[in-house]
Amino acid sequence: MARDIFPGKFHMVSPIYAIMQERTAKGVPAMENPKLRPVLAIRIFAGETKAFGPGIAALLRHVDALHSLRAAAAEMGMAYSKAWRITKESEAALGFALLDSATGGKHGGGARLTSEACALLARYDAYMDALRAASAELFRVHFPESSD
């Protein structure tokens, strides 16, 4: 018997659940699969240009903690040139600066997130949290055999 996913609203059957039910009815043992889980990686585009995503978000978190783009890149195992490039590409797509940077000298250089970058990162993190929560619920509906 297939499971009605949205009782009382409309009838939709999880295909995986239906297959498992059919296999069980025929006496075929359930498949021994590793526990499945969803993983989301969301990128935000400005037109056709990637503007922001998990990589630049992680880089900005490291810059915020280390106050240096070079140190952030090193911590992530990323070339400084790549960190600089993806930061500049993101800034160009977004239309605002992500970092306030000071060049080296007697007291050294450094980088700090701009207020716009802090706000963007907070909004992106909140958006990702909401998507993960919605995804987890949808995953339980469509892959009930993987849910605890």
N, CA, C and O atoms as CSV, one atom per row, in Angstrom:
chain,resi,resn,atom,element,x,y,z
A,1,MET,N,N,0.846,-1.184,0.000
A,1,MET,CA,C,0.000,0.000,0.000
A,1,MET,C,C,0.890,1.244,0.000
A,1,MET,O,O,1.789,1.361,0.832
A,2,ALA,N,N,0.651,2.144,-0.900
A,2,ALA,CA,C,1.431,3.371,-0.973
A,2,ALA,C,C,0.966,4.342,0.105
A,2,ALA,O,O,-0.184,4.307,0.543
A,3,ARG,N,N,1.868,5.191,0.513
A,3,ARG,CA,C,1.568,6.150,1.569
A,3,ARG,C,C,1.140,7.476,0.960
A,3,ARG,O,O,1.810,7.997,0.069
A,4,ASP,N,N,0.024,8.028,1.437
A,4,ASP,CA,C,-0.456,9.334,1.001
A,4,ASP,C,C,0.390,10.387,1.708
A,4,ASP,O,O,0.316,10.519,2.930
A,5,ILE,N,N,1.186,11.131,0.963
A,5,ILE,CA,C,2.126,12.076,1.560
A,5,ILE,C,C,1.437,13.297,2.147
A,5,ILE,O,O,1.830,13.775,3.211
A,6,PHE,N,N,0.423,13.803,1.476
A,6,PHE,CA,C,-0.283,14.981,1.958
A,6,PHE,C,C,-1.755,14.631,2.180
A,6,PHE,O,O,-2.610,15.010,1.380
A,7,PRO,N,N,-2.056,13.905,3.270
A,7,PRO,CA,C,-3.441,13.477,3.495
A,7,PRO,C,C,-4.394,14.673,3.569
A,7,PRO,O,O,-4.106,15.683,4.211
A,8,GLY,N,N,-5.511,14.530,2.908
A,8,GLY,CA,C,-6.540,15.561,2.961
A,8,GLY,C,C,-6.326,16.699,1.977
A,8,GLY,O,O,-7.248,17.485,1.762
A,9,LYS,N,N,-5.168,16.820,1.379
A,9,LYS,CA,C,-4.908,17.917,0.443
A,9,LYS,C,C,-4.951,17.394,-0.983
A,9,LYS,O,O,-5.853,17.742,-1.744
A,10,PHE,N,N,-4.015,16.587,-1.340
A,10,PHE,CA,C,-4.021,15.919,-2.629
A,10,PHE,C,C,-3.206,14.655,-2.476
A,10,PHE,O,O,-2.398,14.523,-1.557
A,11,HIS,N,N,-3.426,13.745,-3.374
A,11,HIS,CA,C,-2.800,12.439,-3.250
A,11,HIS,C,C,-1.487,12.415,-4.016
A,11,HIS,O,O,-1.457,12.623,-5.229
A,12,MET,N,N,-0.406,12.160,-3.296
A,12,MET,CA,C,0.902,12.037,-3.912
A,12,MET,C,C,1.629,10.916,-3.180
A,12,MET,O,O,1.678,10.899,-1.950
A,13,VAL,N,N,2.177,10.009,-3.918
A,13,VAL,CA,C,2.813,8.840,-3.324
A,13,VAL,C,C,4.319,8.932,-3.503
A,13,VAL,O,O,4.811,9.230,-4.592
A,14,SER,N,N,5.041,8.673,-2.427
A,14,SER,CA,C,6.494,8.624,-2.513
A,14,SER,C,C,6.872,7.396,-3.337
A,14,SER,O,O,6.540,6.277,-2.946
A,15,PRO,N,N,7.570,7.577,-4.488
A,15,PRO,CA,C,7.934,6.426,-5.320
A,15,PRO,C,C,8.820,5.431,-4.582
A,15,PRO,O,O,8.648,4.222,-4.739
A,16,ILE,N,N,9.752,5.907,-3.789
A,16,ILE,CA,C,10.647,5.010,-3.048
A,16,ILE,C,C,9.832,4.176,-2.055
A,16,ILE,O,O,10.030,2.968,-1.930
A,17,TYR,N,N,8.917,4.839,-1.357
A,17,TYR,CA,C,8.093,4.141,-0.372
A,17,TYR,C,C,7.244,3.069,-1.066
A,17,TYR,O,O,7.098,1.957,-0.558
A,18,ALA,N,N,6.687,3.416,-2.233
A,18,ALA,CA,C,5.853,2.461,-2.969
A,18,ALA,C,C,6.670,1.249,-3.410
A,18,ALA,O,O,6.205,0.115,-3.297
A,19,ILE,N,N,7.879,1.478,-3.909
A,19,ILE,CA,C,8.744,0.371,-4.333
A,19,ILE,C,C,9.082,-0.516,-3.148
A,19,ILE,O,O,9.037,-1.742,-3.253
A,20,MET,N,N,9.419,0.098,-2.025
A,20,MET,CA,C,9.758,-0.691,-0.835
A,20,MET,C,C,8.574,-1.532,-0.375
A,20,MET,O,O,8.743,-2.684,0.024
A,21,GLN,N,N,7.367,-0.953,-0.430
A,21,GLN,CA,C,6.170,-1.688,-0.031
A,21,GLN,C,C,5.933,-2.880,-0.961
A,21,GLN,O,O,5.597,-3.973,-0.505
A,22,GLU,N,N,6.110,-2.661,-2.263
A,22,GLU,CA,C,5.932,-3.746,-3.230
A,22,GLU,C,C,6.947,-4.857,-2.996
A,22,GLU,O,O,6.595,-6.036,-3.033
A,23,ARG,N,N,8.204,-4.490,-2.755
A,23,ARG,CA,C,9.256,-5.482,-2.510
A,23,ARG,C,C,8.941,-6.290,-1.242
A,23,ARG,O,O,9.095,-7.511,-1.225
A,24,THR,N,N,8.506,-5.608,-0.198
A,24,THR,CA,C,8.186,-6.285,1.062
A,24,THR,C,C,7.012,-7.241,0.875
A,24,THR,O,O,7.016,-8.348,1.412
A,25,ALA,N,N,5.993,-6.805,0.104
A,25,ALA,CA,C,4.823,-7.656,-0.139
A,25,ALA,C,C,5.205,-8.921,-0.896
A,25,ALA,O,O,4.578,-9.964,-0.710
A,26,LYS,N,N,6.224,-8.844,-1.748
A,26,LYS,CA,C,6.677,-10.002,-2.521
A,26,LYS,C,C,7.688,-10.845,-1.739
A,26,LYS,O,O,8.169,-11.860,-2.243
A,27,GLY,N,N,8.007,-10.432,-0.521
A,27,GLY,CA,C,8.954,-11.189,0.286
A,27,GLY,C,C,10.405,-10.887,-0.015
A,27,GLY,O,O,11.295,-11.596,0.454
A,28,VAL,N,N,10.661,-9.844,-0.793
A,28,VAL,CA,C,12.037,-9.450,-1.110
A,28,VAL,C,C,12.545,-8.579,0.037
A,28,VAL,O,O,11.883,-7.614,0.420
A,29,PRO,N,N,13.702,-8.907,0.583
A,29,PRO,CA,C,14.194,-8.099,1.694
A,29,PRO,C,C,14.477,-6.659,1.278
A,29,PRO,O,O,14.820,-6.378,0.130
A,30,ALA,N,N,14.324,-5.766,2.235
A,30,ALA,CA,C,14.612,-4.353,1.968
A,30,ALA,C,C,16.084,-4.194,1.614
A,30,ALA,O,O,16.939,-4.930,2.106
A,31,MET,N,N,16.360,-3.238,0.767
A,31,MET,CA,C,17.748,-2.991,0.355
A,31,MET,C,C,18.554,-2.478,1.539
A,31,MET,O,O,18.056,-1.714,2.365
A,32,GLU,N,N,19.790,-2.905,1.606
A,32,GLU,CA,C,20.689,-2.447,2.652
A,32,GLU,C,C,21.496,-1.268,2.119
A,32,GLU,O,O,22.637,-1.436,1.691
A,33,ASN,N,N,20.914,-0.100,2.145
A,33,ASN,CA,C,21.588,1.098,1.666
A,33,ASN,C,C,22.112,1.899,2.844
A,33,ASN,O,O,21.551,1.842,3.938
A,34,PRO,N,N,23.188,2.646,2.623
A,34,PRO,CA,C,23.619,3.551,3.683
A,34,PRO,C,C,22.534,4.600,3.904
A,34,PRO,O,O,21.730,4.875,3.013
A,35,LYS,N,N,22.520,5.174,5.087
A,35,LYS,CA,C,21.516,6.195,5.391
A,35,LYS,C,C,21.706,7.391,4.459
A,35,LYS,O,O,22.792,7.967,4.392
A,36,LEU,N,N,20.671,7.750,3.761
A,36,LEU,CA,C,20.713,8.875,2.840
A,36,LEU,C,C,20.452,10.166,3.600
A,36,LEU,O,O,19.777,10.168,4.629
A,37,ARG,N,N,20.994,11.267,3.081
A,37,ARG,CA,C,20.759,12.575,3.685
A,37,ARG,C,C,20.906,13.647,2.616
A,37,ARG,O,O,21.710,13.498,1.696
A,38,PRO,N,N,20.142,14.718,2.727
A,38,PRO,CA,C,20.278,15.802,1.747
A,38,PRO,C,C,21.425,16.741,2.136
A,38,PRO,O,O,21.689,16.963,3.317
A,39,VAL,N,N,22.092,17.280,1.129
A,39,VAL,CA,C,23.129,18.289,1.349
A,39,VAL,C,C,22.858,19.405,0.350
A,39,VAL,O,O,22.851,19.178,-0.860
A,40,LEU,N,N,22.637,20.603,0.858
A,40,LEU,CA,C,22.339,21.738,-0.011
A,40,LEU,C,C,23.562,22.623,-0.182
A,40,LEU,O,O,24.298,22.868,0.774
A,41,ALA,N,N,23.771,23.092,-1.376
A,41,ALA,CA,C,24.795,24.091,-1.671
A,41,ALA,C,C,24.127,25.117,-2.582
A,41,ALA,O,O,23.963,24.882,-3.779
A,42,ILE,N,N,23.750,26.231,-2.019
A,42,ILE,CA,C,22.982,27.238,-2.750
A,42,ILE,C,C,23.886,28.392,-3.158
A,42,ILE,O,O,24.646,28.927,-2.350
A,43,ARG,N,N,23.787,28.756,-4.416
A,43,ARG,CA,C,24.518,29.896,-4.942
A,43,ARG,C,C,23.515,30.961,-5.373
A,43,ARG,O,O,22.437,30.652,-5.879
A,44,ILE,N,N,23.887,32.205,-5.164
A,44,ILE,CA,C,23.033,33.329,-5.532
A,44,ILE,C,C,23.648,33.992,-6.758
A,44,ILE,O,O,24.836,34.315,-6.771
A,45,PHE,N,N,22.838,34.190,-7.774
A,45,PHE,CA,C,23.303,34.775,-9.027
A,45,PHE,C,C,22.759,36.186,-9.200
A,45,PHE,O,O,21.656,36.500,-8.755
A,46,ALA,N,N,23.538,37.018,-9.844
A,46,ALA,CA,C,23.109,38.341,-10.288
A,46,ALA,C,C,23.030,38.234,-11.800
A,46,ALA,O,O,24.053,38.295,-12.482
A,47,GLY,N,N,21.841,38.076,-12.322
A,47,GLY,CA,C,21.698,37.789,-13.749
A,47,GLY,C,C,22.263,36.406,-14.017
A,47,GLY,O,O,21.804,35.428,-13.426
A,48,GLU,N,N,23.245,36.306,-14.891
A,48,GLU,CA,C,23.876,35.024,-15.217
A,48,GLU,C,C,25.203,34.829,-14.484
A,48,GLU,O,O,25.894,33.836,-14.712
A,49,THR,N,N,25.565,35.763,-13.610
A,49,THR,CA,C,26.854,35.736,-12.924
A,49,THR,C,C,26.689,35.273,-11.488
A,49,THR,O,O,25.861,35.800,-10.745
A,50,LYS,N,N,27.493,34.271,-11.100
A,50,LYS,CA,C,27.464,33.811,-9.713
A,50,LYS,C,C,27.970,34.939,-8.824
A,50,LYS,O,O,29.074,35.445,-9.023
A,51,ALA,N,N,27.167,35.329,-7.851
A,51,ALA,CA,C,27.509,36.457,-6.989
A,51,ALA,C,C,27.938,36.015,-5.594
A,51,ALA,O,O,28.800,36.647,-4.983
A,52,PHE,N,N,27.350,34.943,-5.088
A,52,PHE,CA,C,27.611,34.548,-3.700
A,52,PHE,C,C,27.225,33.095,-3.516
A,52,PHE,O,O,26.269,32.610,-4.121
A,53,GLY,N,N,27.978,32.409,-2.677
A,53,GLY,CA,C,27.686,31.013,-2.403
A,53,GLY,C,C,28.477,30.512,-1.213
A,53,GLY,O,O,29.060,31.303,-0.472
A,54,PRO,N,N,28.500,29.207,-1.027
A,54,PRO,CA,C,29.134,28.645,0.171
A,54,PRO,C,C,30.637,28.909,0.250
A,54,PRO,O,O,31.169,29.054,1.351
A,55,GLY,N,N,31.328,28.974,-0.875
A,55,GLY,CA,C,32.766,29.206,-0.843
A,55,GLY,C,C,33.128,30.595,-0.369
A,55,GLY,O,O,33.955,30.751,0.529
A,56,ILE,N,N,32.515,31.614,-0.967
A,56,ILE,CA,C,32.813,32.987,-0.561
A,56,ILE,C,C,32.292,33.237,0.850
A,56,ILE,O,O,32.895,34.005,1.600
A,57,ALA,N,N,31.179,32.598,1.225
A,57,ALA,CA,C,30.666,32.741,2.596
A,57,ALA,C,C,31.679,32.193,3.603
A,57,ALA,O,O,31.942,32.831,4.623
A,58,ALA,N,N,32.242,31.032,3.330
A,58,ALA,CA,C,33.248,30.452,4.227
A,58,ALA,C,C,34.487,31.337,4.277
A,58,ALA,O,O,35.061,31.544,5.346
A,59,LEU,N,N,34.900,31.859,3.128
A,59,LEU,CA,C,36.061,32.741,3.093
A,59,LEU,C,C,35.814,33.982,3.953
A,59,LEU,O,O,36.691,34.390,4.714
A,60,LEU,N,N,34.645,34.573,3.837
A,60,LEU,CA,C,34.332,35.763,4.635
A,60,LEU,C,C,34.309,35.451,6.130
A,60,LEU,O,O,34.746,36.268,6.941
A,61,ARG,N,N,33.801,34.273,6.498
A,61,ARG,CA,C,33.819,33.896,7.923
A,61,ARG,C,C,35.257,33.802,8.443
A,61,ARG,O,O,35.553,34.225,9.560
A,62,HIS,N,N,36.143,33.241,7.614
A,62,HIS,CA,C,37.546,33.141,8.016
A,62,HIS,C,C,38.208,34.524,8.093
A,62,HIS,O,O,38.979,34.788,9.015
A,63,VAL,N,N,37.913,35.392,7.143
A,63,VAL,CA,C,38.455,36.758,7.194
A,63,VAL,C,C,37.966,37.454,8.462
A,63,VAL,O,O,38.733,38.146,9.130
A,64,ASP,N,N,36.702,37.271,8.786
A,64,ASP,CA,C,36.138,37.896,9.980
A,64,ASP,C,C,36.870,37.430,11.237
A,64,ASP,O,O,37.099,38.221,12.152
A,65,ALA,N,N,37.230,36.171,11.284
A,65,ALA,CA,C,37.916,35.620,12.454
A,65,ALA,C,C,39.401,35.976,12.477
A,65,ALA,O,O,39.965,36.221,13.544
A,66,LEU,N,N,40.033,36.006,11.306
A,66,LEU,CA,C,41.487,36.161,11.238
A,66,LEU,C,C,41.949,37.570,10.847
A,66,LEU,O,O,43.131,37.892,10.966
A,67,HIS,N,N,41.021,38.403,10.385
A,67,HIS,CA,C,41.310,39.783,9.984
A,67,HIS,C,C,42.365,39.871,8.883
A,67,HIS,O,O,43.148,40.819,8.829
A,68,SER,N,N,42.370,38.860,8.003
A,68,SER,CA,C,43.341,38.849,6.917
A,68,SER,C,C,42.844,37.925,5.819
A,68,SER,O,O,42.487,36.775,6.076
A,69,LEU,N,N,42.822,38.438,4.585
A,69,LEU,CA,C,42.434,37.597,3.458
A,69,LEU,C,C,43.489,36.524,3.217
A,69,LEU,O,O,43.152,35.377,2.925
A,70,ARG,N,N,44.760,36.888,3.337
A,70,ARG,CA,C,45.844,35.925,3.130
A,70,ARG,C,C,45.765,34.802,4.167
A,70,ARG,O,O,45.884,33.629,3.814
A,71,ALA,N,N,45.565,35.149,5.440
A,71,ALA,CA,C,45.475,34.134,6.502
A,71,ALA,C,C,44.224,33.273,6.329
A,71,ALA,O,O,44.254,32.069,6.580
A,72,ALA,N,N,43.126,33.895,5.899
A,72,ALA,CA,C,41.888,33.143,5.668
A,72,ALA,C,C,42.086,32.125,4.554
A,72,ALA,O,O,41.677,30.970,4.677
A,73,ALA,N,N,42.713,32.560,3.471
A,73,ALA,CA,C,42.965,31.653,2.354
A,73,ALA,C,C,43.856,30.502,2.800
A,73,ALA,O,O,43.579,29.347,2.477
A,74,ALA,N,N,44.917,30.799,3.535
A,74,ALA,CA,C,45.834,29.760,4.015
A,74,ALA,C,C,45.110,28.775,4.915
A,74,ALA,O,O,45.318,27.566,4.805
A,75,GLU,N,N,44.273,29.270,5.793
A,75,GLU,CA,C,43.517,28.412,6.719
A,75,GLU,C,C,42.610,27.449,5.953
A,75,GLU,O,O,42.381,26.321,6.389
A,76,MET,N,N,42.098,27.902,4.810
A,76,MET,CA,C,41.199,27.091,4.001
A,76,MET,C,C,41.942,26.229,2.979
A,76,MET,O,O,41.325,25.443,2.261
A,77,GLY,N,N,43.251,26.375,2.917
A,77,GLY,CA,C,44.018,25.631,1.918
A,77,GLY,C,C,43.807,26.168,0.514
A,77,GLY,O,O,43.895,25.425,-0.464
A,78,MET,N,N,43.530,27.443,0.421
A,78,MET,CA,C,43.230,28.097,-0.859
A,78,MET,C,C,44.376,29.048,-1.197
A,78,MET,O,O,44.943,29.685,-0.309
A,79,ALA,N,N,44.707,29.138,-2.456
A,79,ALA,CA,C,45.723,30.096,-2.880
A,79,ALA,C,C,45.211,31.515,-2.636
A,79,ALA,O,O,44.033,31.807,-2.842
A,80,TYR,N,N,46.104,32.380,-2.198
A,80,TYR,CA,C,45.718,33.772,-1.967
A,80,TYR,C,C,45.152,34.388,-3.244
A,80,TYR,O,O,44.184,35.148,-3.194
A,81,SER,N,N,45.758,34.061,-4.394
A,81,SER,CA,C,45.284,34.627,-5.660
A,81,SER,C,C,43.840,34.222,-5.943
A,81,SER,O,O,43.067,35.010,-6.490
A,82,LYS,N,N,43.476,32.993,-5.571
A,82,LYS,CA,C,42.088,32.546,-5.767
A,82,LYS,C,C,41.158,33.279,-4.811
A,82,LYS,O,O,40.069,33.699,-5.202
A,83,ALA,N,N,41.576,33.433,-3.566
A,83,ALA,CA,C,40.757,34.149,-2.580
A,83,ALA,C,C,40.517,35.582,-3.043
A,83,ALA,O,O,39.400,36.094,-2.960
A,84,TRP,N,N,41.578,36.225,-3.532
A,84,TRP,CA,C,41.465,37.593,-4.016
A,84,TRP,C,C,40.525,37.646,-5.212
A,84,TRP,O,O,39.660,38.518,-5.291
A,85,ARG,N,N,40.698,36.695,-6.158
A,85,ARG,CA,C,39.880,36.666,-7.376
A,85,ARG,C,C,38.403,36.455,-7.064
A,85,ARG,O,O,37.558,37.181,-7.587
A,86,ILE,N,N,38.072,35.468,-6.216
A,86,ILE,CA,C,36.648,35.216,-5.962
A,86,ILE,C,C,36.011,36.350,-5.158
A,86,ILE,O,O,34.818,36.621,-5.294
A,87,THR,N,N,36.811,37.006,-4.324
A,87,THR,CA,C,36.297,38.167,-3.592
A,87,THR,C,C,35.973,39.290,-4.568
A,87,THR,O,O,34.900,39.889,-4.495
A,88,LYS,N,N,36.897,39.577,-5.482
A,88,LYS,CA,C,36.681,40.655,-6.470
A,88,LYS,C,C,35.523,40.316,-7.413
A,88,LYS,O,O,34.729,41.196,-7.746
A,89,GLU,N,N,35.414,39.063,-7.845
A,89,GLU,CA,C,34.305,38.666,-8.719
A,89,GLU,C,C,32.966,38.816,-8.006
A,89,GLU,O,O,31.989,39.275,-8.598
A,90,SER,N,N,32.924,38.431,-6.741
A,90,SER,CA,C,31.692,38.561,-5.957
A,90,SER,C,C,31.335,40.030,-5.766
A,90,SER,O,O,30.174,40.413,-5.910
A,91,GLU,N,N,32.324,40.845,-5.444
A,91,GLU,CA,C,32.077,42.285,-5.281
A,91,GLU,C,C,31.534,42.902,-6.568
A,91,GLU,O,O,30.605,43.710,-6.530
A,92,ALA,N,N,32.113,42.522,-7.702
A,92,ALA,CA,C,31.654,43.062,-8.988
A,92,ALA,C,C,30.207,42.654,-9.270
A,92,ALA,O,O,29.411,43.466,-9.741
A,93,ALA,N,N,29.874,41.411,-8.983
A,93,ALA,CA,C,28.506,40.933,-9.235
A,93,ALA,C,C,27.499,41.566,-8.283
A,93,ALA,O,O,26.374,41.875,-8.673
A,94,LEU,N,N,27.908,41.755,-7.040
A,94,LEU,CA,C,27.001,42.307,-6.021
A,94,LEU,C,C,26.872,43.824,-6.112
A,94,LEU,O,O,25.832,44.392,-5.779
A,95,GLY,N,N,27.938,44.467,-6.566
A,95,GLY,CA,C,27.900,45.925,-6.672
A,95,GLY,C,C,28.329,46.644,-5.410
A,95,GLY,O,O,28.068,47.839,-5.268
A,96,PHE,N,N,28.976,45.954,-4.497
A,96,PHE,CA,C,29.511,46.602,-3.290
A,96,PHE,C,C,30.715,45.827,-2.776
A,96,PHE,O,O,30.897,44.648,-3.080
A,97,ALA,N,N,31.522,46.512,-1.997
A,97,ALA,CA,C,32.735,45.913,-1.440
A,97,ALA,C,C,32.376,44.955,-0.305
A,97,ALA,O,O,31.462,45.209,0.478
A,98,LEU,N,N,33.111,43.860,-0.238
A,98,LEU,CA,C,32.940,42.898,0.847
A,98,LEU,C,C,33.975,43.106,1.949
A,98,LEU,O,O,33.723,42.800,3.114
A,99,LEU,N,N,35.145,43.632,1.569
A,99,LEU,CA,C,36.235,43.794,2.523
A,99,LEU,C,C,36.744,45.228,2.547
A,99,LEU,O,O,36.830,45.894,1.515
A,100,ASP,N,N,37.081,45.689,3.752
A,100,ASP,CA,C,37.871,46.892,3.947
A,100,ASP,C,C,39.267,46.395,4.222
A,100,ASP,O,O,39.500,45.725,5.228
A,101,SER,N,N,40.198,46.710,3.348
A,101,SER,CA,C,41.566,46.203,3.492
A,101,SER,C,C,42.544,47.340,3.724
A,101,SER,O,O,42.393,48.440,3.191
A,102,ALA,N,N,43.552,47.044,4.534
A,102,ALA,CA,C,44.663,47.970,4.744
A,102,ALA,C,C,45.930,47.249,4.311
A,102,ALA,O,O,46.146,46.090,4.663
A,103,THR,N,N,46.764,47.942,3.545
A,103,THR,CA,C,48.005,47.309,3.108
A,103,THR,C,C,48.972,47.225,4.275
A,103,THR,O,O,48.828,47.928,5.275
A,104,GLY,N,N,49.962,46.351,4.131
A,104,GLY,CA,C,50.952,46.147,5.193
A,104,GLY,C,C,51.744,47.405,5.465
A,104,GLY,O,O,51.523,48.439,4.835
A,105,GLY,N,N,52.634,47.319,6.373
A,105,GLY,CA,C,53.444,48.458,6.777
A,105,GLY,C,C,53.989,48.180,8.159
A,105,GLY,O,O,54.119,47.027,8.571
A,106,LYS,N,N,54.303,49.239,8.868
A,106,LYS,CA,C,54.891,49.101,10.205
A,106,LYS,C,C,54.010,48.259,11.125
A,106,LYS,O,O,54.509,47.432,11.888
A,107,HIS,N,N,52.718,48.473,11.048
A,107,HIS,CA,C,51.787,47.754,11.931
A,107,HIS,C,C,51.072,46.614,11.208
A,107,HIS,O,O,50.148,46.012,11.755
A,108,GLY,N,N,51.498,46.318,9.981
A,108,GLY,CA,C,50.878,45.227,9.235
A,108,GLY,C,C,49.578,45.658,8.598
A,108,GLY,O,O,49.013,46.698,8.936
A,109,GLY,N,N,49.116,44.848,7.678
A,109,GLY,CA,C,47.855,45.137,7.002
A,109,GLY,C,C,46.731,44.375,7.667
A,109,GLY,O,O,46.845,43.956,8.819
A,110,GLY,N,N,45.678,44.204,6.956
A,110,GLY,CA,C,44.558,43.454,7.497
A,110,GLY,C,C,43.316,43.670,6.664
A,110,GLY,O,O,43.290,44.499,5.754
A,111,ALA,N,N,42.309,42.926,6.982
A,111,ALA,CA,C,41.036,43.033,6.275
A,111,ALA,C,C,39.900,42.831,7.271
A,111,ALA,O,O,39.987,42.023,8.196
A,112,ARG,N,N,38.870,43.568,7.056
A,112,ARG,CA,C,37.650,43.436,7.862
A,112,ARG,C,C,36.461,43.411,6.908
A,112,ARG,O,O,36.509,43.983,5.820
A,113,LEU,N,N,35.414,42.751,7.325
A,113,LEU,CA,C,34.193,42.725,6.516
A,113,LEU,C,C,33.534,44.091,6.543
A,113,LEU,O,O,33.494,44.750,7.582
A,114,THR,N,N,33.015,44.515,5.392
A,114,THR,CA,C,32.230,45.748,5.352
A,114,THR,C,C,30.883,45.483,6.016
A,114,THR,O,O,30.501,44.333,6.229
A,115,SER,N,N,30.178,46.542,6.334
A,115,SER,CA,C,28.846,46.365,6.936
A,115,SER,C,C,27.913,45.645,5.964
A,115,SER,O,O,27.065,44.858,6.382
A,116,GLU,N,N,28.071,45.917,4.658
A,116,GLU,CA,C,27.251,45.232,3.652
A,116,GLU,C,C,27.563,43.740,3.623
A,116,GLU,O,O,26.659,42.917,3.478
A,117,ALA,N,N,28.839,43.392,3.759
A,117,ALA,CA,C,29.234,41.976,3.773
A,117,ALA,C,C,28.676,41.275,5.013
A,117,ALA,O,O,28.195,40.145,4.926
A,118,CYS,N,N,28.739,41.941,6.156
A,118,CYS,CA,C,28.180,41.354,7.388
A,118,CYS,C,C,26.682,41.095,7.234
A,118,CYS,O,O,26.179,40.039,7.617
A,119,ALA,N,N,25.978,42.079,6.666
A,119,ALA,CA,C,24.531,41.934,6.479
A,119,ALA,C,C,24.232,40.821,5.472
A,119,ALA,O,O,23.333,40.010,5.694
A,120,LEU,N,N,24.978,40.778,4.373
A,120,LEU,CA,C,24.775,39.730,3.365
A,120,LEU,C,C,25.029,38.353,3.956
A,120,LEU,O,O,24.240,37.432,3.744
A,121,LEU,N,N,26.113,38.206,4.690
A,121,LEU,CA,C,26.444,36.917,5.293
A,121,LEU,C,C,25.364,36.482,6.285
A,121,LEU,O,O,24.993,35.308,6.319
A,122,ALA,N,N,24.864,37.404,7.080
A,122,ALA,CA,C,23.792,37.076,8.032
A,122,ALA,C,C,22.521,36.644,7.296
A,122,ALA,O,O,21.867,35.680,7.694
A,123,ARG,N,N,22.176,37.355,6.227
A,123,ARG,CA,C,20.986,37.008,5.452
A,123,ARG,C,C,21.158,35.661,4.746
A,123,ARG,O,O,20.230,34.854,4.704
A,124,TYR,N,N,22.345,35.427,4.195
A,124,TYR,CA,C,22.632,34.157,3.525
A,124,TYR,C,C,22.537,33.004,4.528
A,124,TYR,O,O,21.947,31.967,4.225
A,125,ASP,N,N,23.112,33.180,5.715
A,125,ASP,CA,C,23.066,32.129,6.732
A,125,ASP,C,C,21.630,31.846,7.179
A,125,ASP,O,O,21.250,30.688,7.355
A,126,ALA,N,N,20.835,32.898,7.361
A,126,ALA,CA,C,19.429,32.716,7.741
A,126,ALA,C,C,18.657,32.001,6.633
A,126,ALA,O,O,17.842,31.120,6.906
A,127,TYR,N,N,18.914,32.380,5.395
A,127,TYR,CA,C,18.289,31.749,4.233
A,127,TYR,C,C,18.662,30.269,4.174
A,127,TYR,O,O,17.799,29.418,3.962
A,128,MET,N,N,19.946,29.965,4.362
A,128,MET,CA,C,20.402,28.574,4.340
A,128,MET,C,C,19.786,27.769,5.481
A,128,MET,O,O,19.412,26.613,5.282
A,129,ASP,N,N,19.675,28.350,6.658
A,129,ASP,CA,C,19.041,27.653,7.783
A,129,ASP,C,C,17.590,27.307,7.457
A,129,ASP,O,O,17.126,26.202,7.739
A,130,ALA,N,N,16.879,28.271,6.858
A,130,ALA,CA,C,15.478,28.032,6.489
A,130,ALA,C,C,15.382,26.956,5.408
A,130,ALA,O,O,14.507,26.092,5.472
A,131,LEU,N,N,16.272,27.002,4.420
A,131,LEU,CA,C,16.267,25.985,3.371
A,131,LEU,C,C,16.583,24.595,3.925
A,131,LEU,O,O,15.962,23.611,3.525
A,132,ARG,N,N,17.547,24.513,4.843
A,132,ARG,CA,C,17.886,23.211,5.434
A,132,ARG,C,C,16.701,22.639,6.213
A,132,ARG,O,O,16.434,21.439,6.146
A,133,ALA,N,N,15.998,23.486,6.943
A,133,ALA,CA,C,14.826,23.026,7.695
A,133,ALA,C,C,13.743,22.525,6.742
A,133,ALA,O,O,13.170,21.457,6.961
A,134,ALA,N,N,13.462,23.291,5.686
A,134,ALA,CA,C,12.451,22.876,4.706
A,134,ALA,C,C,12.901,21.605,3.988
A,134,ALA,O,O,12.096,20.705,3.749
A,135,SER,N,N,14.175,21.536,3.648
A,135,SER,CA,C,14.716,20.362,2.970
A,135,SER,C,C,14.603,19.119,3.839
A,135,SER,O,O,14.259,18.044,3.349
A,136,ALA,N,N,14.891,19.264,5.118
A,136,ALA,CA,C,14.808,18.115,6.024
A,136,ALA,C,C,13.380,17.572,6.078
A,136,ALA,O,O,13.171,16.359,6.081
A,137,GLU,N,N,12.407,18.468,6.119
A,137,GLU,CA,C,11.009,18.040,6.157
A,137,GLU,C,C,10.620,17.353,4.844
A,137,GLU,O,O,10.004,16.287,4.858
A,138,LEU,N,N,10.974,17.954,3.731
A,138,LEU,CA,C,10.668,17.347,2.431
A,138,LEU,C,C,11.383,16.014,2.260
A,138,LEU,O,O,10.831,15.081,1.677
A,139,PHE,N,N,12.598,15.924,2.762
A,139,PHE,CA,C,13.351,14.674,2.667
A,139,PHE,C,C,12.647,13.569,3.452
A,139,PHE,O,O,12.570,12.430,2.991
A,140,ARG,N,N,12.133,13.902,4.638
A,140,ARG,CA,C,11.397,12.907,5.439
A,140,ARG,C,C,10.161,12.416,4.690
A,140,ARG,O,O,9.784,11.249,4.798
A,141,VAL,N,N,9.534,13.312,3.930
A,141,VAL,CA,C,8.341,12.945,3.162
A,141,VAL,C,C,8.702,12.027,1.989
A,141,VAL,O,O,8.036,11.018,1.756
A,142,HIS,N,N,9.738,12.376,1.268
A,142,HIS,CA,C,10.075,11.657,0.039
A,142,HIS,C,C,11.020,10.474,0.234
A,142,HIS,O,O,11.116,9.606,-0.633
A,143,PHE,N,N,11.715,10.438,1.365
A,143,PHE,CA,C,12.636,9.338,1.678
A,143,PHE,C,C,12.389,8.866,3.106
A,143,PHE,O,O,13.286,8.937,3.946
A,144,PRO,N,N,11.176,8.383,3.389
A,144,PRO,CA,C,10.844,7.995,4.773
A,144,PRO,C,C,11.725,6.868,5.290
A,144,PRO,O,O,11.919,6.754,6.500
A,145,GLU,N,N,12.260,6.039,4.412
A,145,GLU,CA,C,13.099,4.935,4.847
A,145,GLU,C,C,14.437,5.399,5.399
A,145,GLU,O,O,15.121,4.637,6.082
A,146,SER,N,N,14.821,6.642,5.111
A,146,SER,CA,C,16.086,7.182,5.608
A,146,SER,C,C,15.913,8.021,6.853
A,146,SER,O,O,16.897,8.469,7.441
A,147,SER,N,N,14.686,8.240,7.260
A,147,SER,CA,C,14.416,9.072,8.426
A,147,SER,C,C,14.428,8.220,9.691
A,147,SER,O,O,14.042,7.051,9.687
A,148,ASP,N,N,14.879,8.838,10.758
A,148,ASP,CA,C,14.867,8.144,12.056
A,148,ASP,C,C,13.562,8.353,12.776
A,148,ASP,O,O,13.378,7.841,13.881
